[in-house]
Amino acid sequence: MEEYFEIPVTYKGEQLSFTSRLLLTGYTHKIEVEADGQLLLFEPDEDQNYRALVDEAQVKSFKIDLGLLKAIAEVIESTRK
């Protein structure tokens, strides 16, 4: 059974909420976040800071502000500390 949760983000003075779910993969995990109709994956790096996994083809058709990706990653990181 998949469990979804909301990630609340304040970005440019606006309160946003993103439907997300935890994906367990071996010894690590990823967080799938739905933003603007796109599914984005966030994973921890070696320092346990989160980064969005975006390939080059996605960047060209990206509708999402890169600052918003950073804001989502910061909220995810804050829940781990």
PDB file of N, CA, C and O in Angstrom:
ATOM      1  N   MET A   1       0.835  -1.177   0.000  1.00  0.00           N
ATOM      2  CA  MET A   1       0.000   0.000   0.000  1.00  0.00           C
ATOM      3  C   MET A   1       0.886   1.249   0.000  1.00  0.00           C
ATOM      4  O   MET A   1       1.768   1.397   0.846  1.00  0.00           O
ATOM      5  N   GLU A   2       0.644   2.122  -0.940  1.00  0.00           N
ATOM      6  CA  GLU A   2       1.427   3.345  -1.041  1.00  0.00           C
ATOM      7  C   GLU A   2       0.818   4.414  -0.146  1.00  0.00           C
ATOM      8  O   GLU A   2      -0.394   4.629  -0.141  1.00  0.00           O
ATOM      9  N   GLU A   3       1.677   5.071   0.600  1.00  0.00           N
ATOM     10  CA  GLU A   3       1.206   6.157   1.451  1.00  0.00           C
ATOM     11  C   GLU A   3       1.744   7.476   0.918  1.00  0.00           C
ATOM     12  O   GLU A   3       2.949   7.646   0.736  1.00  0.00           O
ATOM     13  N   TYR A   4       0.848   8.383   0.676  1.00  0.00           N
ATOM     14  CA  TYR A   4       1.216   9.706   0.190  1.00  0.00           C
ATOM     15  C   TYR A   4       1.175  10.695   1.345  1.00  0.00           C
ATOM     16  O   TYR A   4       0.426  10.514   2.305  1.00  0.00           O
ATOM     17  N   PHE A   5       1.979  11.732   1.242  1.00  0.00           N
ATOM     18  CA  PHE A   5       2.000  12.786   2.248  1.00  0.00           C
ATOM     19  C   PHE A   5       2.211  14.109   1.538  1.00  0.00           C
ATOM     20  O   PHE A   5       2.622  14.150   0.378  1.00  0.00           O
ATOM     21  N   GLU A   6       1.930  15.168   2.232  1.00  0.00           N
ATOM     22  CA  GLU A   6       2.062  16.512   1.668  1.00  0.00           C
ATOM     23  C   GLU A   6       3.347  17.169   2.166  1.00  0.00           C
ATOM     24  O   GLU A   6       3.710  17.043   3.336  1.00  0.00           O
ATOM     25  N   ILE A   7       4.021  17.863   1.271  1.00  0.00           N
ATOM     26  CA  ILE A   7       5.187  18.666   1.637  1.00  0.00           C
ATOM     27  C   ILE A   7       4.774  20.132   1.503  1.00  0.00           C
ATOM     28  O   ILE A   7       4.550  20.611   0.391  1.00  0.00           O
ATOM     29  N   PRO A   8       4.670  20.849   2.632  1.00  0.00           N
ATOM     30  CA  PRO A   8       4.297  22.265   2.582  1.00  0.00           C
ATOM     31  C   PRO A   8       5.535  23.129   2.326  1.00  0.00           C
ATOM     32  O   PRO A   8       6.555  22.980   2.999  1.00  0.00           O
ATOM     33  N   VAL A   9       5.434  24.025   1.357  1.00  0.00           N
ATOM     34  CA  VAL A   9       6.562  24.884   0.991  1.00  0.00           C
ATOM     35  C   VAL A   9       6.066  26.321   0.881  1.00  0.00           C
ATOM     36  O   VAL A   9       5.033  26.587   0.266  1.00  0.00           O
ATOM     37  N   THR A  10       6.808  27.237   1.480  1.00  0.00           N
ATOM     38  CA  THR A  10       6.549  28.657   1.266  1.00  0.00           C
ATOM     39  C   THR A  10       7.563  29.133   0.235  1.00  0.00           C
ATOM     40  O   THR A  10       8.772  29.059   0.459  1.00  0.00           O
ATOM     41  N   TYR A  11       7.061  29.622  -0.897  1.00  0.00           N
ATOM     42  CA  TYR A  11       7.947  30.048  -1.977  1.00  0.00           C
ATOM     43  C   TYR A  11       7.422  31.354  -2.564  1.00  0.00           C
ATOM     44  O   TYR A  11       6.272  31.435  -2.994  1.00  0.00           O
ATOM     45  N   LYS A  12       8.263  32.356  -2.575  1.00  0.00           N
ATOM     46  CA  LYS A  12       7.913  33.694  -3.070  1.00  0.00           C
ATOM     47  C   LYS A  12       6.649  34.217  -2.391  1.00  0.00           C
ATOM     48  O   LYS A  12       5.772  34.799  -3.030  1.00  0.00           O
ATOM     49  N   GLY A  13       6.580  33.991  -1.068  1.00  0.00           N
ATOM     50  CA  GLY A  13       5.467  34.490  -0.280  1.00  0.00           C
ATOM     51  C   GLY A  13       4.172  33.707  -0.419  1.00  0.00           C
ATOM     52  O   GLY A  13       3.147  34.107   0.134  1.00  0.00           O
ATOM     53  N   GLU A  14       4.203  32.612  -1.139  1.00  0.00           N
ATOM     54  CA  GLU A  14       3.000  31.810  -1.371  1.00  0.00           C
ATOM     55  C   GLU A  14       3.131  30.453  -0.689  1.00  0.00           C
ATOM     56  O   GLU A  14       4.185  29.820  -0.751  1.00  0.00           O
ATOM     57  N   GLN A  15       2.050  30.007  -0.034  1.00  0.00           N
ATOM     58  CA  GLN A  15       2.022  28.689   0.602  1.00  0.00           C
ATOM     59  C   GLN A  15       1.638  27.658  -0.452  1.00  0.00           C
ATOM     60  O   GLN A  15       0.575  27.761  -1.063  1.00  0.00           O
ATOM     61  N   LEU A  16       2.492  26.674  -0.668  1.00  0.00           N
ATOM     62  CA  LEU A  16       2.241  25.612  -1.637  1.00  0.00           C
ATOM     63  C   LEU A  16       2.285  24.273  -0.922  1.00  0.00           C
ATOM     64  O   LEU A  16       2.896  24.151   0.141  1.00  0.00           O
ATOM     65  N   SER A  17       1.642  23.273  -1.500  1.00  0.00           N
ATOM     66  CA  SER A  17       1.661  21.934  -0.926  1.00  0.00           C
ATOM     67  C   SER A  17       1.823  20.937  -2.067  1.00  0.00           C
ATOM     68  O   SER A  17       1.131  21.029  -3.081  1.00  0.00           O
ATOM     69  N   PHE A  18       2.735  19.986  -1.900  1.00  0.00           N
ATOM     70  CA  PHE A  18       3.034  19.023  -2.950  1.00  0.00           C
ATOM     71  C   PHE A  18       2.798  17.601  -2.462  1.00  0.00           C
ATOM     72  O   PHE A  18       3.309  17.202  -1.415  1.00  0.00           O
ATOM     73  N   THR A  19       2.023  16.841  -3.224  1.00  0.00           N
ATOM     74  CA  THR A  19       1.780  15.440  -2.910  1.00  0.00           C
ATOM     75  C   THR A  19       3.060  14.663  -3.185  1.00  0.00           C
ATOM     76  O   THR A  19       3.677  14.810  -4.239  1.00  0.00           O
ATOM     77  N   SER A  20       3.449  13.830  -2.217  1.00  0.00           N
ATOM     78  CA  SER A  20       4.734  13.135  -2.291  1.00  0.00           C
ATOM     79  C   SER A  20       4.592  11.721  -1.754  1.00  0.00           C
ATOM     80  O   SER A  20       3.602  11.380  -1.106  1.00  0.00           O
ATOM     81  N   ARG A  21       5.609  10.902  -2.039  1.00  0.00           N
ATOM     82  CA  ARG A  21       5.667   9.567  -1.441  1.00  0.00           C
ATOM     83  C   ARG A  21       7.114   9.128  -1.329  1.00  0.00           C
ATOM     84  O   ARG A  21       7.976   9.555  -2.097  1.00  0.00           O
ATOM     85  N   LEU A  22       7.358   8.275  -0.365  1.00  0.00           N
ATOM     86  CA  LEU A  22       8.695   7.757  -0.101  1.00  0.00           C
ATOM     87  C   LEU A  22       8.896   6.494  -0.920  1.00  0.00           C
ATOM     88  O   LEU A  22       8.046   5.604  -0.908  1.00  0.00           O
ATOM     89  N   LEU A  23      10.019   6.409  -1.634  1.00  0.00           N
ATOM     90  CA  LEU A  23      10.376   5.223  -2.405  1.00  0.00           C
ATOM     91  C   LEU A  23      11.628   4.622  -1.794  1.00  0.00           C
ATOM     92  O   LEU A  23      12.681   5.260  -1.780  1.00  0.00           O
ATOM     93  N   LEU A  24      11.525   3.416  -1.296  1.00  0.00           N
ATOM     94  CA  LEU A  24      12.686   2.738  -0.719  1.00  0.00           C
ATOM     95  C   LEU A  24      13.375   1.942  -1.815  1.00  0.00           C
ATOM     96  O   LEU A  24      12.747   1.147  -2.514  1.00  0.00           O
ATOM     97  N   THR A  25      14.686   2.170  -1.957  1.00  0.00           N
ATOM     98  CA  THR A  25      15.463   1.489  -2.991  1.00  0.00           C
ATOM     99  C   THR A  25      16.747   0.963  -2.375  1.00  0.00           C
ATOM    100  O   THR A  25      17.715   1.706  -2.210  1.00  0.00           O
ATOM    101  N   GLY A  26      16.756  -0.304  -2.040  1.00  0.00           N
ATOM    102  CA  GLY A  26      17.953  -0.897  -1.444  1.00  0.00           C
ATOM    103  C   GLY A  26      18.300  -0.249  -0.124  1.00  0.00           C
ATOM    104  O   GLY A  26      17.488  -0.233   0.801  1.00  0.00           O
ATOM    105  N   TYR A  27      19.507   0.285  -0.035  1.00  0.00           N
ATOM    106  CA  TYR A  27      19.980   0.902   1.208  1.00  0.00           C
ATOM    107  C   TYR A  27      19.689   2.392   1.284  1.00  0.00           C
ATOM    108  O   TYR A  27      20.070   3.051   2.252  1.00  0.00           O
ATOM    109  N   THR A  28      19.036   2.915   0.298  1.00  0.00           N
ATOM    110  CA  THR A  28      18.759   4.352   0.286  1.00  0.00           C
ATOM    111  C   THR A  28      17.278   4.584  -0.025  1.00  0.00           C
ATOM    112  O   THR A  28      16.484   3.644  -0.046  1.00  0.00           O
ATOM    113  N   HIS A  29      16.930   5.804  -0.259  1.00  0.00           N
ATOM    114  CA  HIS A  29      15.545   6.145  -0.560  1.00  0.00           C
ATOM    115  C   HIS A  29      15.496   7.351  -1.491  1.00  0.00           C
ATOM    116  O   HIS A  29      16.476   8.077  -1.652  1.00  0.00           O
ATOM    117  N   LYS A  30      14.340   7.539  -2.093  1.00  0.00           N
ATOM    118  CA  LYS A  30      14.067   8.722  -2.898  1.00  0.00           C
ATOM    119  C   LYS A  30      12.682   9.208  -2.504  1.00  0.00           C
ATOM    120  O   LYS A  30      11.858   8.445  -2.001  1.00  0.00           O
ATOM    121  N   ILE A  31      12.446  10.466  -2.737  1.00  0.00           N
ATOM    122  CA  ILE A  31      11.127  11.031  -2.479  1.00  0.00           C
ATOM    123  C   ILE A  31      10.581  11.535  -3.810  1.00  0.00           C
ATOM    124  O   ILE A  31      11.181  12.382  -4.472  1.00  0.00           O
ATOM    125  N   GLU A  32       9.432  10.992  -4.179  1.00  0.00           N
ATOM    126  CA  GLU A  32       8.771  11.394  -5.413  1.00  0.00           C
ATOM    127  C   GLU A  32       7.802  12.523  -5.082  1.00  0.00           C
ATOM    128  O   GLU A  32       6.959  12.392  -4.195  1.00  0.00           O
ATOM    129  N   VAL A  33       7.931  13.622  -5.798  1.00  0.00           N
ATOM    130  CA  VAL A  33       7.117  14.814  -5.542  1.00  0.00           C
ATOM    131  C   VAL A  33       6.401  15.193  -6.833  1.00  0.00           C
ATOM    132  O   VAL A  33       7.021  15.283  -7.893  1.00  0.00           O
ATOM    133  N   GLU A  34       5.096  15.414  -6.737  1.00  0.00           N
ATOM    134  CA  GLU A  34       4.347  15.876  -7.897  1.00  0.00           C
ATOM    135  C   GLU A  34       4.259  17.397  -7.847  1.00  0.00           C
ATOM    136  O   GLU A  34       3.723  17.970  -6.899  1.00  0.00           O
ATOM    137  N   ALA A  35       4.789  18.035  -8.876  1.00  0.00           N
ATOM    138  CA  ALA A  35       4.772  19.496  -8.953  1.00  0.00           C
ATOM    139  C   ALA A  35       4.418  19.910 -10.373  1.00  0.00           C
ATOM    140  O   ALA A  35       5.091  19.516 -11.325  1.00  0.00           O
ATOM    141  N   ASP A  36       3.388  20.686 -10.512  1.00  0.00           N
ATOM    142  CA  ASP A  36       2.946  21.197 -11.812  1.00  0.00           C
ATOM    143  C   ASP A  36       2.727  20.065 -12.819  1.00  0.00           C
ATOM    144  O   ASP A  36       3.079  20.188 -13.992  1.00  0.00           O
ATOM    145  N   GLY A  37       2.146  18.969 -12.348  1.00  0.00           N
ATOM    146  CA  GLY A  37       1.846  17.845 -13.233  1.00  0.00           C
ATOM    147  C   GLY A  37       3.037  16.971 -13.580  1.00  0.00           C
ATOM    148  O   GLY A  37       2.899  16.025 -14.355  1.00  0.00           O
ATOM    149  N   GLN A  38       4.192  17.264 -13.027  1.00  0.00           N
ATOM    150  CA  GLN A  38       5.394  16.472 -13.293  1.00  0.00           C
ATOM    151  C   GLN A  38       5.814  15.734 -12.031  1.00  0.00           C
ATOM    152  O   GLN A  38       5.693  16.258 -10.923  1.00  0.00           O
ATOM    153  N   LEU A  39       6.312  14.507 -12.210  1.00  0.00           N
ATOM    154  CA  LEU A  39       6.845  13.750 -11.086  1.00  0.00           C
ATOM    155  C   LEU A  39       8.341  13.990 -11.009  1.00  0.00           C
ATOM    156  O   LEU A  39       9.073  13.763 -11.973  1.00  0.00           O
ATOM    157  N   LEU A  40       8.782  14.450  -9.857  1.00  0.00           N
ATOM    158  CA  LEU A  40      10.194  14.754  -9.633  1.00  0.00           C
ATOM    159  C   LEU A  40      10.725  13.835  -8.548  1.00  0.00           C
ATOM    160  O   LEU A  40      10.007  13.504  -7.604  1.00  0.00           O
ATOM    161  N   LEU A  41      11.974  13.424  -8.677  1.00  0.00           N
ATOM    162  CA  LEU A  41      12.605  12.598  -7.655  1.00  0.00           C
ATOM    163  C   LEU A  41      13.661  13.407  -6.927  1.00  0.00           C
ATOM    164  O   LEU A  41      14.452  14.121  -7.542  1.00  0.00           O
ATOM    165  N   PHE A  42      13.661  13.286  -5.612  1.00  0.00           N
ATOM    166  CA  PHE A  42      14.685  13.899  -4.770  1.00  0.00           C
ATOM    167  C   PHE A  42      15.399  12.771  -4.044  1.00  0.00           C
ATOM    168  O   PHE A  42      14.768  11.826  -3.571  1.00  0.00           O
ATOM    169  N   GLU A  43      16.723  12.878  -3.960  1.00  0.00           N
ATOM    170  CA  GLU A  43      17.497  11.870  -3.239  1.00  0.00           C
ATOM    171  C   GLU A  43      18.568  12.560  -2.412  1.00  0.00           C
ATOM    172  O   GLU A  43      19.005  13.662  -2.745  1.00  0.00           O
ATOM    173  N   PRO A  44      18.993  11.905  -1.326  1.00  0.00           N
ATOM    174  CA  PRO A  44      20.067  12.496  -0.518  1.00  0.00           C
ATOM    175  C   PRO A  44      21.419  12.257  -1.183  1.00  0.00           C
ATOM    176  O   PRO A  44      21.660  11.198  -1.763  1.00  0.00           O
ATOM    177  N   ASP A  45      22.303  13.262  -1.091  1.00  0.00           N
ATOM    178  CA  ASP A  45      23.668  13.059  -1.567  1.00  0.00           C
ATOM    179  C   ASP A  45      24.509  12.514  -0.416  1.00  0.00           C
ATOM    180  O   ASP A  45      23.968  12.172   0.636  1.00  0.00           O
ATOM    181  N   GLU A  46      25.808  12.432  -0.601  1.00  0.00           N
ATOM    182  CA  GLU A  46      26.677  11.840   0.422  1.00  0.00           C
ATOM    183  C   GLU A  46      26.707  12.639   1.725  1.00  0.00           C
ATOM    184  O   GLU A  46      27.082  12.104   2.769  1.00  0.00           O
ATOM    185  N   ASP A  47      26.317  13.914   1.674  1.00  0.00           N
ATOM    186  CA  ASP A  47      26.256  14.749   2.882  1.00  0.00           C
ATOM    187  C   ASP A  47      24.844  14.829   3.461  1.00  0.00           C
ATOM    188  O   ASP A  47      24.585  15.613   4.375  1.00  0.00           O
ATOM    189  N   GLN A  48      23.928  14.010   2.922  1.00  0.00           N
ATOM    190  CA  GLN A  48      22.522  13.979   3.338  1.00  0.00           C
ATOM    191  C   GLN A  48      21.765  15.263   3.007  1.00  0.00           C
ATOM    192  O   GLN A  48      20.761  15.580   3.644  1.00  0.00           O
ATOM    193  N   ASN A  49      22.252  15.999   2.009  1.00  0.00           N
ATOM    194  CA  ASN A  49      21.504  17.121   1.453  1.00  0.00           C
ATOM    195  C   ASN A  49      20.720  16.578   0.268  1.00  0.00           C
ATOM    196  O   ASN A  49      21.221  15.726  -0.467  1.00  0.00           O
ATOM    197  N   TYR A  50      19.509  17.054   0.073  1.00  0.00           N
ATOM    198  CA  TYR A  50      18.673  16.517  -0.999  1.00  0.00           C
ATOM    199  C   TYR A  50      18.874  17.284  -2.296  1.00  0.00           C
ATOM    200  O   TYR A  50      19.088  18.496  -2.304  1.00  0.00           O
ATOM    201  N   ARG A  51      18.799  16.545  -3.377  1.00  0.00           N
ATOM    202  CA  ARG A  51      18.924  17.132  -4.715  1.00  0.00           C
ATOM    203  C   ARG A  51      17.834  16.540  -5.600  1.00  0.00           C
ATOM    204  O   ARG A  51      17.414  15.398  -5.412  1.00  0.00           O
ATOM    205  N   ALA A  52      17.391  17.324  -6.553  1.00  0.00           N
ATOM    206  CA  ALA A  52      16.401  16.853  -7.520  1.00  0.00           C
ATOM    207  C   ALA A  52      17.139  16.134  -8.639  1.00  0.00           C
ATOM    208  O   ALA A  52      18.180  16.592  -9.110  1.00  0.00           O
ATOM    209  N   LEU A  53      16.590  15.014  -9.052  1.00  0.00           N
ATOM    210  CA  LEU A  53      17.153  14.278 -10.177  1.00  0.00           C
ATOM    211  C   LEU A  53      16.416  14.723 -11.435  1.00  0.00           C
ATOM    212  O   LEU A  53      15.250  14.382 -11.634  1.00  0.00           O
ATOM    213  N   VAL A  54      17.089  15.472 -12.264  1.00  0.00           N
ATOM    214  CA  VAL A  54      16.487  16.003 -13.482  1.00  0.00           C
ATOM    215  C   VAL A  54      17.454  15.735 -14.621  1.00  0.00           C
ATOM    216  O   VAL A  54      18.616  16.135 -14.558  1.00  0.00           O
ATOM    217  N   ASP A  55      16.979  15.053 -15.671  1.00  0.00           N
ATOM    218  CA  ASP A  55      17.880  14.814 -16.795  1.00  0.00           C
ATOM    219  C   ASP A  55      17.829  15.991 -17.771  1.00  0.00           C
ATOM    220  O   ASP A  55      16.960  16.859 -17.682  1.00  0.00           O
ATOM    221  N   GLU A  56      18.767  15.995 -18.688  1.00  0.00           N
ATOM    222  CA  GLU A  56      18.925  17.132 -19.598  1.00  0.00           C
ATOM    223  C   GLU A  56      17.677  17.375 -20.442  1.00  0.00           C
ATOM    224  O   GLU A  56      17.323  18.525 -20.702  1.00  0.00           O
ATOM    225  N   ALA A  57      17.012  16.312 -20.870  1.00  0.00           N
ATOM    226  CA  ALA A  57      15.804  16.462 -21.685  1.00  0.00           C
ATOM    227  C   ALA A  57      14.690  17.132 -20.884  1.00  0.00           C
ATOM    228  O   ALA A  57      13.924  17.927 -21.429  1.00  0.00           O
ATOM    229  N   GLN A  58      14.597  16.814 -19.596  1.00  0.00           N
ATOM    230  CA  GLN A  58      13.573  17.430 -18.745  1.00  0.00           C
ATOM    231  C   GLN A  58      13.815  18.921 -18.571  1.00  0.00           C
ATOM    232  O   GLN A  58      12.869  19.708 -18.542  1.00  0.00           O
ATOM    233  N   VAL A  59      15.069  19.308 -18.455  1.00  0.00           N
ATOM    234  CA  VAL A  59      15.400  20.718 -18.214  1.00  0.00           C
ATOM    235  C   VAL A  59      14.869  21.593 -19.343  1.00  0.00           C
ATOM    236  O   VAL A  59      14.383  22.697 -19.094  1.00  0.00           O
ATOM    237  N   LYS A  60      14.957  21.112 -20.578  1.00  0.00           N
ATOM    238  CA  LYS A  60      14.521  21.907 -21.724  1.00  0.00           C
ATOM    239  C   LYS A  60      13.012  22.125 -21.734  1.00  0.00           C
ATOM    240  O   LYS A  60      12.536  23.160 -22.200  1.00  0.00           O
ATOM    241  N   SER A  61      12.260  21.150 -21.220  1.00  0.00           N
ATOM    242  CA  SER A  61      10.800  21.284 -21.217  1.00  0.00           C
ATOM    243  C   SER A  61      10.267  21.629 -19.829  1.00  0.00           C
ATOM    244  O   SER A  61       9.074  21.491 -19.562  1.00  0.00           O
ATOM    245  N   PHE A  62      11.151  22.072 -18.960  1.00  0.00           N
ATOM    246  CA  PHE A  62      10.799  22.321 -17.565  1.00  0.00           C
ATOM    247  C   PHE A  62       9.952  23.564 -17.418  1.00  0.00           C
ATOM    248  O   PHE A  62      10.282  24.622 -17.953  1.00  0.00           O
ATOM    249  N   LYS A  63       8.854  23.428 -16.688  1.00  0.00           N
ATOM    250  CA  LYS A  63       7.993  24.571 -16.391  1.00  0.00           C
ATOM    251  C   LYS A  63       8.217  25.051 -14.962  1.00  0.00           C
ATOM    252  O   LYS A  63       7.709  26.102 -14.572  1.00  0.00           O
ATOM    253  N   ILE A  64       8.967  24.292 -14.189  1.00  0.00           N
ATOM    254  CA  ILE A  64       9.134  24.572 -12.769  1.00  0.00           C
ATOM    255  C   ILE A  64      10.386  25.409 -12.539  1.00  0.00           C
ATOM    256  O   ILE A  64      11.453  25.118 -13.078  1.00  0.00           O
ATOM    257  N   ASP A  65      10.239  26.441 -11.738  1.00  0.00           N
ATOM    258  CA  ASP A  65      11.348  27.315 -11.371  1.00  0.00           C
ATOM    259  C   ASP A  65      12.383  26.519 -10.573  1.00  0.00           C
ATOM    260  O   ASP A  65      12.027  25.807  -9.633  1.00  0.00           O
ATOM    261  N   LEU A  66      13.635  26.633 -10.935  1.00  0.00           N
ATOM    262  CA  LEU A  66      14.683  25.904 -10.224  1.00  0.00           C
ATOM    263  C   LEU A  66      14.769  26.323  -8.759  1.00  0.00           C
ATOM    264  O   LEU A  66      15.168  25.524  -7.913  1.00  0.00           O
ATOM    265  N   GLY A  67      14.404  27.551  -8.454  1.00  0.00           N
ATOM    266  CA  GLY A  67      14.363  27.999  -7.062  1.00  0.00           C
ATOM    267  C   GLY A  67      13.329  27.224  -6.255  1.00  0.00           C
ATOM    268  O   GLY A  67      13.519  26.981  -5.063  1.00  0.00           O
ATOM    269  N   LEU A  68      12.239  26.839  -6.905  1.00  0.00           N
ATOM    270  CA  LEU A  68      11.217  26.041  -6.233  1.00  0.00           C
ATOM    271  C   LEU A  68      11.762  24.655  -5.898  1.00  0.00           C
ATOM    272  O   LEU A  68      11.473  24.121  -4.827  1.00  0.00           O
ATOM    273  N   LEU A  69      12.545  24.070  -6.798  1.00  0.00           N
ATOM    274  CA  LEU A  69      13.165  22.769  -6.514  1.00  0.00           C
ATOM    275  C   LEU A  69      14.051  22.863  -5.280  1.00  0.00           C
ATOM    276  O   LEU A  69      14.043  21.978  -4.424  1.00  0.00           O
ATOM    277  N   LYS A  70      14.807  23.938  -5.200  1.00  0.00           N
ATOM    278  CA  LYS A  70      15.682  24.144  -4.042  1.00  0.00           C
ATOM    279  C   LYS A  70      14.855  24.294  -2.764  1.00  0.00           C
ATOM    280  O   LYS A  70      15.222  23.756  -1.720  1.00  0.00           O
ATOM    281  N   ALA A  71      13.745  25.022  -2.846  1.00  0.00           N
ATOM    282  CA  ALA A  71      12.880  25.216  -1.677  1.00  0.00           C
ATOM    283  C   ALA A  71      12.283  23.891  -1.212  1.00  0.00           C
ATOM    284  O   ALA A  71      12.195  23.643  -0.009  1.00  0.00           O
ATOM    285  N   ILE A  72      11.873  23.041  -2.143  1.00  0.00           N
ATOM    286  CA  ILE A  72      11.337  21.723  -1.788  1.00  0.00           C
ATOM    287  C   ILE A  72      12.419  20.900  -1.109  1.00  0.00           C
ATOM    288  O   ILE A  72      12.169  20.266  -0.084  1.00  0.00           O
ATOM    289  N   ALA A  73      13.628  20.906  -1.677  1.00  0.00           N
ATOM    290  CA  ALA A  73      14.741  20.149  -1.088  1.00  0.00           C
ATOM    291  C   ALA A  73      15.040  20.631   0.329  1.00  0.00           C
ATOM    292  O   ALA A  73      15.312  19.817   1.211  1.00  0.00           O
ATOM    293  N   GLU A  74      14.992  21.928   0.554  1.00  0.00           N
ATOM    294  CA  GLU A  74      15.264  22.470   1.894  1.00  0.00           C
ATOM    295  C   GLU A  74      14.221  22.014   2.910  1.00  0.00           C
ATOM    296  O   GLU A  74      14.558  21.738   4.061  1.00  0.00           O
ATOM    297  N   VAL A  75      12.955  21.934   2.494  1.00  0.00           N
ATOM    298  CA  VAL A  75      11.909  21.456   3.408  1.00  0.00           C
ATOM    299  C   VAL A  75      12.138  19.984   3.730  1.00  0.00           C
ATOM    300  O   VAL A  75      11.995  19.571   4.881  1.00  0.00           O
ATOM    301  N   ILE A  76      12.489  19.193   2.726  1.00  0.00           N
ATOM    302  CA  ILE A  76      12.765  17.769   2.967  1.00  0.00           C
ATOM    303  C   ILE A  76      13.932  17.627   3.942  1.00  0.00           C
ATOM    304  O   ILE A  76      13.866  16.837   4.883  1.00  0.00           O
ATOM    305  N   GLU A  77      14.994  18.390   3.716  1.00  0.00           N
ATOM    306  CA  GLU A  77      16.167  18.328   4.602  1.00  0.00           C
ATOM    307  C   GLU A  77      15.805  18.719   6.029  1.00  0.00           C
ATOM    308  O   GLU A  77      16.305  18.120   6.981  1.00  0.00           O
ATOM    309  N   SER A  78      14.942  19.716   6.186  1.00  0.00           N
ATOM    310  CA  SER A  78      14.600  20.191   7.530  1.00  0.00           C
ATOM    311  C   SER A  78      13.847  19.137   8.336  1.00  0.00           C
ATOM    312  O   SER A  78      13.879  19.170   9.566  1.00  0.00           O
ATOM    313  N   THR A  79      13.184  18.220   7.679  1.00  0.00           N
ATOM    314  CA  THR A  79      12.456  17.172   8.407  1.00  0.00           C
ATOM    315  C   THR A  79      13.390  16.096   8.931  1.00  0.00           C
ATOM    316  O   THR A  79      13.015  15.337   9.825  1.00  0.00           O
ATOM    317  N   ARG A  80      14.583  16.017   8.398  1.00  0.00           N
ATOM    318  CA  ARG A  80      15.549  14.993   8.820  1.00  0.00           C
ATOM    319  C   ARG A  80      16.425  15.466   9.962  1.00  0.00           C
ATOM    320  O   ARG A  80      17.096  14.645  10.587  1.00  0.00           O
ATOM    321  N   LYS A  81      16.447  16.752  10.257  1.00  0.00           N
ATOM    322  CA  LYS A  81      17.375  17.285  11.260  1.00  0.00           C
ATOM    323  C   LYS A  81      16.703  17.494  12.583  1.00  0.00           C
ATOM    324  O   LYS A  81      17.343  17.937  13.537  1.00  0.00           O
TER     325      LYS A  81
END
